[in-house]
Amino acid sequence: MPELYLMRHAKAKQARGDMTDHQRPLSRRGERQAAAMAQALRGWNALSGEILVSSAQRTRETLEGVEAQLSETLTERAAFHDTLYTFDKQPLLEWLRERPAEVERVLIIGHNPALETLARWLCRDAPESLPTGGMLHISLPDVPWQLLEKHSAEQVSRLVPAEASHALFKKQTPKAPDLDEASLSQRILGLLNHYYRRVRALEPGVIAGLDPEFLHQYRVNLRRSRAIGESLQATTKVPGLKKALKRLKRRAQATSDLRDLDVFLESLRQTPPPLAEHVRNDLVDWLNAQAEERHAMLCRQLAEPDYAEDMRRWEDVLASKKLSKALRKLKSARVEAVLADRIARHDCDLGALTLESDDAAFHELRKTVKRIRYLAELDPVRNKAFLAGLKRRQTLLGDLQDMCTRQAWVQAFIDAAGEASERRQACADWLAALEAEKQALREEIIALEPLARAEESLEH
């Protein structure tokens, strides 16, 4: 079936002086937008067919920005035409109808409202808007280009730069509320609502799967919400909170494997493992396949009615009078008492660790430290020094967890080869090195001071 890709030029500067609209170049933001869309264009196979570009400076620079991110020569094989410098859909439609039958894919980089109206003419369900740098993928009917008819397309996918790049997403999303002067109850409710909005706003970027930071932040905001909720459970009673937190936990757990794979793949890019090149390439390919499988699974879950229901119920809890009433009764002294109890349990667990303790014991300690941190962050001014002291502890425990995860994935890679001995032999020395690094991290963690003692030293 023929495939059509419509991309709006990235953000351009306003015309100044004698500059015409045709001469407007990209702004810095536009340059970042074009760069952000490069991998998406490649992943959607949008660059494998005809590339038709308006002759305007901003559309040309959009393609050049994409090209700069890829090891492909695009501008040399692209066709730049004055006819495509249009704000009316009809010239674009006529141009499409002139495509030869053997052409299977066409990418047009052009302008609004021509692209939007063309998309809606072709497909009844096309989106109403296409922001700068945005792209539509339209699956056309299996007929010659000249026979294209109104509403004959069946499928449209949409992607915008803020879903492809977390850096661009951050610039467009509302900032966290200023809660420095807020009461404890206002701070907790403000944070929970902010985290909820962040989770929902991050979902399109998670689904796009182009920037791993979307998944990381999605996971962080889910876990922070759950941690604060669990802290409330420990300090006061809120009807319906326990069930809602179980749903959040399930949603956060659904991201675990994919996040671990993202972290591992990034570490391999930064520090290539001591493996022969062909084995290293096999490992990266295998890990990418695992990541793609888990990403597809996560996308299916996010599209399920159960997910929407879980989010709706969590939103209902946040808006409930029962939560507001419970928060009004909450006192700082009660939060501090729960924090002291968690610190005491952490110190007990830390003191029980030995070099022979299994990995799960260290992992549980890591989760405890995170819960302590999230609880302490409810009063960040009072706990500023304490939170700073937690950073190294959390980093050590996080590094250990990453090391355990890498070992597990390398072993799974070996096992996936069946009886093939090459992978096992090639990875044996690397696994031994990972084990030595892990043991060194264990020793550093065991040598940490109890948190209570560290807290006392900070108070004096």
C-alpha positions in Angstrom: 0.0 0.0 0.0 1.3 3.5 -0.8 2.6 5.5 2.2 2.4 9.2 2.5 4.4 11.3 5.1 3.5 14.9 5.7 6.0 16.9 7.7 5.5 20.6 8.6 8.7 22.7 8.6 10.3 23.2 12.0 9.9 26.5 13.9 11.1 29.5 11.9 12.1 33.0 12.7 9.8 35.9 12.0 10.5 37.9 8.9 12.4 41.2 9.6 13.4 44.1 7.4 13.3 43.2 3.7 13.2 39.4 4.4 10.3 37.7 2.6 8.3 34.8 4.1 10.1 32.5 1.6 13.4 33.5 3.1 12.6 32.9 6.7 15.3 30.6 8.3 14.8 28.2 11.2 15.0 29.5 14.8 17.2 27.7 17.3 14.1 25.9 18.6 13.4 24.9 15.0 16.9 23.4 14.6 16.3 21.3 17.7 12.9 20.2 16.4 14.3 19.1 13.1 17.1 17.2 14.8 14.6 15.5 17.2 12.5 14.1 14.3 15.4 12.5 12.4 15.2 9.1 14.1 11.5 9.0 13.8 11.7 9.7 10.0 14.1 6.9 9.6 12.1 4.5 11.9 8.9 5.2 9.9 10.8 4.6 6.6 9.8 8.1 5.5 13.2 8.7 3.9 13.2 5.6 1.7 11.0 7.0 -1.0 10.6 10.3 -2.8 11.4 13.3 -0.7 9.5 16.4 -1.9 10.3 19.7 -0.3 9.0 23.2 -0.6 11.6 25.7 -2.0 11.2 27.9 1.1 14.3 28.4 3.3 12.7 26.9 6.4 11.7 23.7 4.7 15.1 23.2 3.2 16.7 23.8 6.5 14.3 21.3 8.2 15.6 18.6 5.8 19.2 19.7 6.4 18.6 19.5 10.2 17.4 15.9 9.8 20.2 15.0 7.5 22.8 16.3 10.0 21.6 13.7 12.5 21.8 10.7 10.1 24.5 9.1 8.1 22.4 9.5 4.9 22.6 12.0 2.0 19.1 13.4 1.8 19.4 16.9 0.2 21.1 15.5 -2.9 18.2 13.2 -3.7 15.4 15.5 -2.5 13.4 17.5 -5.0 12.8 21.2 -4.1 9.9 22.8 -5.8 8.2 26.2 -5.8 4.9 24.5 -6.3 5.2 23.0 -2.9 5.6 26.4 -1.3 1.8 26.6 -0.9 -0.7 27.1 1.9 -3.5 25.4 -0.1 -4.0 21.6 -0.3 -5.0 21.5 -3.9 -1.4 21.9 -5.4 -0.2 19.2 -3.1 -3.0 16.9 -4.1 -2.3 17.5 -7.8 1.4 16.9 -7.2 0.6 13.6 -5.5 -1.7 12.5 -8.3 1.3 12.9 -10.7 3.4 10.3 -8.8 4.4 7.3 -10.9 2.8 4.0 -10.0 6.1 2.5 -9.0 6.5 5.1 -6.2 5.6 3.5 -2.9 6.5 6.2 -0.4 6.3 10.0 -0.6 7.5 12.5 2.1 6.4 16.1 1.7 8.0 18.8 3.8 5.8 21.8 3.5 3.5 24.3 5.2 0.2 24.6 7.1 -2.7 24.9 6.5 -2.0 23.0 3.3 -0.7 19.9 5.0 -3.5 19.8 7.6 -6.3 20.2 5.1 -4.7 17.6 2.8 -4.5 15.1 5.6 -8.2 15.7 6.6 -9.2 15.4 2.9 -7.5 12.1 2.7 -8.5 10.7 6.0 -11.6 11.5 8.0 -9.9 10.9 11.3 -6.8 13.0 10.7 -5.7 15.2 13.5 -7.0 18.8 13.6 -3.6 20.3 14.1 0.0 19.7 13.0 2.5 21.8 15.1 5.9 22.9 13.7 8.2 20.0 13.1 5.3 17.6 13.4 4.7 14.6 11.1 1.8 12.5 9.9 2.0 9.0 8.4 -0.9 8.2 6.2 -1.6 4.7 4.8 -3.3 5.2 1.5 -5.5 2.7 -0.4 -3.8 0.3 -2.8 -4.7 2.3 -5.9 -2.6 4.4 -8.3 -1.8 7.9 -7.0 -4.0 9.5 -9.6 -7.0 7.7 -8.3 -6.8 9.1 -4.7 -10.2 10.1 -3.4 -11.5 12.0 -0.4 -11.5 10.1 2.9 -10.0 7.0 1.1 -7.1 6.7 3.6 -7.6 4.3 6.6 -4.8 5.1 9.1 -3.0 8.1 10.4 -0.1 8.2 12.9 1.1 11.5 14.3 4.3 12.6 16.0 5.5 16.0 17.1 9.0 17.0 18.3 7.9 17.3 21.9 7.0 13.6 21.8 10.3 12.7 20.2 12.6 14.7 22.5 12.3 15.0 26.2 14.4 18.2 26.2 11.8 19.8 23.9 8.9 18.4 26.0 10.4 20.0 29.1 10.4 23.4 27.6 6.6 23.2 26.8 5.3 21.6 30.0 4.1 23.6 33.0 6.7 24.1 35.7 6.3 22.5 39.1 4.2 24.5 41.4 6.0 26.8 43.9 5.3 25.1 47.2 8.1 26.5 49.3 5.7 28.6 51.4 2.9 26.1 51.3 1.6 24.2 54.3 2.3 20.5 54.6 -1.1 19.5 53.3 -0.9 22.0 50.4 2.5 20.7 49.5 1.5 17.1 49.5 -1.6 17.7 47.4 0.3 20.0 45.1 3.0 17.5 44.5 0.6 14.6 43.9 -1.4 16.6 41.3 1.8 17.8 39.6 3.1 14.2 39.4 -0.2 13.0 38.0 -0.3 15.7 35.3 3.3 14.8 34.4 2.5 11.1 34.1 -0.3 11.9 31.7 1.7 14.4 29.7 4.6 11.9 29.3 2.5 9.1 27.9 2.8 10.1 24.2 6.6 10.3 24.5 6.6 6.9 26.2 4.6 5.5 23.4 6.8 7.1 20.7 9.7 5.4 22.3 12.4 7.6 20.7 13.9 9.2 23.8 14.4 6.9 26.9 14.1 9.9 29.2 10.3 9.9 28.7 10.1 6.4 30.2 12.5 7.3 33.0 10.5 10.4 34.0 7.2 8.6 33.6 8.4 5.9 35.9 9.9 8.4 38.4 6.6 10.3 38.6 4.6 7.2 39.1 7.0 6.0 41.9 7.1 9.4 43.6 3.3 9.4 43.6 3.2 6.0 45.1 5.9 6.8 47.7 4.1 9.9 48.9 0.8 7.9 49.0 2.5 5.1 51.0 3.8 7.8 53.4 0.3 9.0 53.8 -0.9 5.5 54.5 1.7 5.3 57.3 0.6 8.6 58.9 -3.1 8.8 58.3 -6.1 6.9 56.9 -7.5 7.8 53.5 -10.4 5.6 52.2 -9.6 4.1 48.8 -5.9 5.1 48.9 -4.6 1.5 49.4 -6.3 0.1 46.3 -5.3 3.1 44.1 -1.6 2.7 45.2 -1.7 -1.0 44.2 -2.7 0.1 40.7 0.1 2.6 40.6 2.6 0.0 41.7 1.5 -2.3 38.9 1.9 0.4 36.3 5.4 1.3 37.5 6.4 -2.4 37.6 5.4 -2.7 33.9 8.2 -0.3 33.0 11.0 -2.1 35.0 12.5 -4.4 32.3 12.3 -1.7 29.6 14.0 0.9 31.8 16.8 -1.6 32.8 17.4 -2.3 29.1 17.6 1.4 28.2 20.1 2.0 31.0 22.2 -1.1 29.9 22.2 -0.1 26.2 23.2 3.5 27.1 26.1 2.1 29.2 27.3 0.0 26.2 27.3 3.0 24.0 29.4 5.0 26.5 31.7 2.2 27.5 31.9 -0.7 25.0 32.3 -4.1 26.7 35.5 -6.1 26.4 34.1 -8.4 23.6 34.9 -9.1 20.1 33.2 -6.8 17.7 30.8 -9.4 16.3 29.8 -10.6 19.7 29.3 -7.1 20.9 27.1 -6.3 17.9 25.1 -9.5 18.5 24.6 -8.5 22.1 23.4 -5.0 21.2 21.1 -6.4 18.5 19.7 -8.9 21.0 19.1 -6.3 23.7 17.4 -3.9 21.2 15.1 -6.8 20.2 14.2 -7.3 23.8 13.6 -3.6 24.3 11.4 -3.4 21.2 9.3 -6.4 22.5 8.8 -4.8 25.9 8.1 -1.4 24.5 5.4 -2.9 22.3 4.0 -4.7 25.3 4.0 -1.4 27.4 2.2 0.4 24.5 -0.5 -2.2 24.4 -1.0 -1.8 28.2 -1.2 2.0 27.9 -3.9 1.6 25.3 -6.1 -0.8 27.3 -9.2 0.5 29.0 -7.9 -0.8 32.4 -5.0 1.7 32.2 -7.4 4.6 31.6 -9.6 3.4 34.5 -6.6 3.2 36.8 -5.6 6.7 36.0 -9.2 7.9 36.4 -9.4 6.3 39.8 -6.1 7.9 40.9 -7.3 11.3 39.8 -10.6 10.7 41.7 -8.6 10.0 44.9 -6.6 13.2 44.4 -9.7 15.2 44.0 -11.6 13.6 46.8 -12.8 15.4 49.9 -11.6 12.5 52.0 -8.0 13.1 51.0 -8.2 16.8 51.6 -9.7 16.2 55.0 -7.0 13.6 56.0 -4.3 16.0 54.8 -5.7 18.9 56.9 -5.3 16.7 60.0 -1.7 15.7 59.1 0.9 17.2 61.3 4.7 17.6 60.6 5.5 15.8 63.8 3.7 12.7 62.6 5.6 12.8 59.3 8.9 13.1 61.2 8.0 10.2 63.4 7.4 8.0 60.4 10.6 9.2 58.8 12.5 8.4 62.0 11.0 4.9 62.0 12.0 4.3 58.4 15.5 5.5 59.1 15.7 3.1 62.1 14.6 0.2 59.9 17.1 1.2 57.2 19.9 1.2 59.8 18.9 -2.2 61.0 18.8 -3.7 57.5 22.2 -2.0 56.7 23.8 -3.5 59.8 22.6 -7.0 58.9 24.3 -6.9 55.5 27.4 -8.9 54.8 29.3 -9.8 51.7 27.4 -13.1 51.7 24.0 -11.4 51.6 22.0 -12.0 48.4 21.4 -9.2 45.9 17.7 -9.0 47.0 18.8 -7.7 50.4 20.7 -4.8 48.8 17.9 -4.1 46.5 15.4 -3.9 49.4 17.8 -1.4 51.1 17.8 0.7 47.9 14.0 0.8 47.9 14.0 1.8 51.6 16.4 4.7 50.9 14.1 5.9 48.1 11.1 5.9 50.4 13.1 7.8 53.0 14.1 10.4 50.4 10.6 10.9 49.1 9.2 11.3 52.7 12.0 13.8 53.6 11.2 15.8 50.4 7.8 16.6 51.9 9.7 19.2 54.0 12.7 20.0 51.8 13.8 23.1 53.7 14.1 21.4 57.0 15.7 18.3 55.4 17.9 20.0 52.9 21.2 18.8 54.4 19.9 15.3 55.2 18.7 14.9 51.5 22.1 16.0 50.3 23.7 13.3 52.4 21.4 10.6 50.9 22.7 11.3 47.4 25.9 9.1 47.5 24.0 6.3 49.3 21.3 6.2 46.7 23.9 6.4 43.9 25.9 3.4 45.3 22.8 1.3 45.7 21.5 2.3 42.2 24.9 1.4 40.7 24.8 -2.0 42.4 21.3 -2.6 41.1 22.4 -1.7 37.6 25.3 -4.1 37.9 23.0 -6.9 38.9 20.7 -6.2 36.0 23.5 -6.2 33.5 24.7 -9.6 34.8 21.2 -10.9 34.4 20.8 -9.7 30.8 24.2 -10.9 29.8 23.4 -14.3 31.2 20.1 -14.3 29.3 22.0 -13.4 26.1 24.2 -16.4 26.7 21.3 -18.7 27.4 19.5 -17.6 24.3 22.3 -19.1 22.2 21.5 -22.5 23.5 24.5 -24.8 23.3 26.6 -22.4 21.3 29.8 -22.0 23.3 31.2 -18.9 21.7 29.0 -16.4 23.5 29.6 -18.2 26.8 33.4 -18.1 26.4 33.4 -14.6 25.1 31.3 -13.3 28.0 32.9 -15.3 30.8 35.7 -12.8 31.5 33.3 -9.8 31.3 30.9 -11.5 33.7 33.8 -12.0 36.1 34.8 -8.4 35.9 31.2 -7.3 36.5 31.1 -9.6 39.6 34.3 -8.0 40.9 32.8 -4.5 40.4 29.7 -5.6 42.2 31.6 -6.9 45.2 33.5 -3.6 45.4 30.2 -1.8 45.5 28.9 -4.1 48.2 31.9 -3.3 50.4 31.3 0.4 50.0 27.6 0.0 50.9 28.3 -2.1 53.9 30.8 0.5 55.1 28.3 3.3 55.1 27.4 5.0 58.3 24.0 4.4 59.8 21.6 7.1 58.6 20.6 8.1 62.1 24.2 8.9 63.0 24.6 10.8 59.8 21.4 12.8 60.6 22.6 13.6 64.0 26.0 14.9 62.7 24.1 17.1 60.2 21.9 18.6 63.0 24.9 19.6 65.0 
